[in-house]
């Protein structure tokens, strides 16, 4: 495992509480094998970081672009999705700092990408608690918001969820909602089935190794079922 001080230099933030930084990388599978470890897993930090990320991206888009609510929503979804967060996490080599179970360490597929994205959100939560809103804003602007011009130019914001939301609002005046219908597997190898609803109508289902992937699959299936592609 690489030194956290090296990461601090890379992200240009010096933590007051080093444990907060360390905790951002503690996956719950690691605690299953190391129950006496002195820190808890990163899931609460991820929960906080997700909210901070969405708030900061929303504020930036609102202040920087006069576009419609629908367009801003699509751009925000493209900026905070797991694929782009995992890509940025890879760029700053967060993988070197993850604490995982032995089994999870061997998995380098899609599940690892979601672990990376979640760790990145946990890192944002740690920065927010340790450094406050302004430093969090600067970090997100530096690492994530720089991706926005490319997303707009190449229309990368047109993912299945964004498309289905846009079509649903346009054609039936309803914003889709998503609900986990089923989940199974070990903590470090979960599978989810998510349903997408228009009001109380279950339009389609999708399966994935994360809730977000399952949501995207269900939205993709819903677009086909409704003939809205």
HELIX and SHEET records of a PDB file:
HELIX    1   1 UNK A    4  UNK A   11  1                                   8    
HELIX    2   2 UNK A   18  UNK A   23  1                                   6    
HELIX    3   3 UNK A   28  UNK A   33  1                                   6    
HELIX    4   4 UNK A   43  UNK A   64  1                                  22    
HELIX    5   5 UNK A   69  UNK A   80  1                                  12    
HELIX    6   6 UNK A   82  UNK A   91  1                                  10    
HELIX    7   7 UNK A   94  UNK A   97  5                                   4    
HELIX    8   8 UNK A  102  UNK A  106  1                                   5    
HELIX    9   9 UNK A  110  UNK A  131  1                                  22    
HELIX   10  10 UNK A  133  UNK A  143  1                                  11    
HELIX   11  11 UNK A  145  UNK A  147  5                                   3    
HELIX   12  12 UNK A  148  UNK A  153  1                                   6    
HELIX   13  13 UNK A  160  UNK A  171  1                                  12    
HELIX   14  14 UNK A  211  UNK A  226  1                                  16    
SHEET    1   A 3 UNK A 177  UNK A 184  0                                        
SHEET    2   A 3 UNK A 191  UNK A 198 -1                                        
SHEET    3   A 3 UNK A 201  UNK A 208 -1                                        
END                                                                             
